[in-house]
């Protein structure tokens, strides 16, 4: 995914893939795809996830490091 962004820009990625990359920084190990997809489903969009209240993100399973 990182190589696609470097080669062609972030616009080639789906919203959940962008969110996966952001979540990866705060998740020590494991696949971030299920959480990214669940967050977009819950909050309606990538922008909805980014603007969601901290408490709602915590309740959805996002740790403080990722937030």
Secondary structure, DSSP 8 states (H G I E B T S, - for coil): -HHHHHHH-GGGS-HHHHHHHHHHTT-SSS--HHHHHHHHHHHSSHHHHHTS-HHHHHHTT--TTT-
